[in-house]
Amino acid sequence: MISPFSLQEAQLDDLTEKILLPPTDPNAEVTQITGYKLVYVDGACPRTYRVYKAHSMIGVIFQHITHWSNAVDKIRYAESVDAAVGLDDFMTMTGYFTTATEQPPTEEELLDKEFDALTSEDWERLKRYVPETRDLVAA
């Protein structure tokens, strides 16, 4: 017998899996624009897209009927690339993340990232990482 709770839980799991598809997943709806990848998340109006630059997600943008917008400013953009660039510029200006031309994050910095923000390459690096124990002190 299937309880309503288990049915809701199964539906929620399906939704979560669809929303969190990486841009490399063959089932992900990916749109390539100059310098960015847009991955459709959900919604009809506005449609929500995660924006990736290189291998890092930088934020989300929204496709309305008449315009595009991003999650950080109140500007209406005519094109998706403009909304993505506006988001990228804002995040870079505020120092929220480093650009793709800088050094990749260290393993210590990767350990501070959120679980969902790590790429498969990050996980591979962390698997091989052995922290130095010189700073550990027994209590």
C-alpha positions in Angstrom: 0.0 0.0 0.0 1.3 3.4 -0.9 0.7 6.1 1.6 0.0 9.7 0.5 3.2 10.7 2.3 5.4 8.3 0.4 3.8 9.4 -2.9 4.5 13.1 -2.1 8.0 12.2 -1.1 8.5 10.4 -4.5 7.1 13.3 -6.4 9.4 15.7 -4.5 12.4 13.6 -5.3 11.6 13.6 -9.0 11.2 17.4 -8.9 14.5 17.9 -7.1 16.4 15.7 -9.5 15.0 17.6 -12.5 15.8 21.0 -11.0 19.4 20.1 -10.0 20.5 18.7 -13.4 24.0 19.9 -14.2 24.6 21.5 -17.6 26.5 18.4 -18.7 23.5 16.1 -18.1 21.9 14.9 -21.4 18.4 15.5 -20.0 19.1 19.1 -19.0 17.7 21.8 -21.2 20.8 23.9 -22.0 21.0 27.1 -24.0 24.4 28.3 -25.1 25.0 32.1 -25.3 28.2 33.9 -25.7 30.4 33.0 -22.7 27.6 31.4 -20.7 25.3 28.3 -20.4 21.7 28.7 -19.4 20.1 25.6 -17.7 16.3 25.7 -17.5 15.1 25.1 -14.0 11.3 25.6 -14.0 8.5 28.0 -14.5 6.3 29.2 -17.4 6.4 33.0 -16.9 8.9 33.8 -15.8 11.0 30.8 -16.8 14.0 30.4 -14.5 17.5 29.5 -15.7 20.7 28.9 -13.8 23.6 30.7 -15.4 27.0 29.0 -15.7 30.3 30.7 -16.6 33.0 28.1 -17.3 32.1 25.4 -14.9 30.7 27.6 -12.1 27.1 28.6 -11.5 27.0 32.4 -11.1 23.3 32.9 -10.4 19.9 32.8 -12.0 18.1 34.8 -14.6 14.4 34.9 -15.5 12.7 35.0 -18.9 9.5 37.1 -18.8 7.2 37.5 -21.8 8.6 41.0 -22.7 12.0 41.0 -21.1 14.8 39.2 -19.2 15.9 39.9 -15.6 18.4 38.6 -13.2 18.3 37.9 -9.5 20.5 40.8 -8.4 19.2 44.1 -9.9 16.0 45.6 -11.0 17.0 46.1 -14.6 14.9 44.8 -17.5 17.1 43.4 -20.3 16.1 42.8 -24.0 18.3 39.7 -24.4 19.3 36.7 -22.2 23.0 37.5 -22.8 22.5 41.0 -21.4 20.8 39.6 -18.2 23.7 37.1 -17.8 26.4 39.7 -18.3 24.6 42.1 -15.9 24.5 39.3 -13.3 28.2 38.4 -14.0 29.3 42.0 -13.7 27.4 42.5 -10.5 28.9 39.4 -8.9 32.4 40.2 -10.0 32.1 43.9 -8.8 30.9 42.8 -5.4 33.8 40.2 -5.2 31.3 37.4 -4.7 33.4 35.0 -6.8 36.6 35.0 -8.8 36.7 35.0 -12.5 37.5 32.0 -14.6 40.9 33.5 -15.5 42.2 33.4 -11.9 43.6 30.4 -10.1 41.2 27.6 -9.3 40.1 27.4 -5.7 42.4 25.5 -3.3 41.1 22.3 -1.6 40.6 24.2 1.6 38.4 26.7 -0.3 36.5 23.8 -1.9 35.8 22.4 1.6 34.0 25.7 2.4 31.7 25.5 -0.6 28.2 24.3 -0.5 27.7 20.6 -1.4 25.5 21.4 -4.5 28.0 24.0 -5.8 30.9 21.4 -6.2 31.5 20.1 -9.7 32.6 16.5 -10.4 36.2 17.8 -10.9 36.0 19.5 -7.4 34.9 16.1 -5.9 37.8 14.3 -7.6 40.3 16.9 -6.2 38.8 16.5 -2.7 39.0 12.7 -2.9 42.8 12.9 -3.4 43.3 15.7 -0.9 45.1 15.0 2.3 45.1 17.9 4.7 48.3 18.9 6.5 48.2 18.0 10.2 50.8 20.4 11.4 48.2 22.9 12.8 46.1 20.2 14.6 46.4 20.2 18.4 45.0 17.5 20.6 42.7 18.8 23.3 
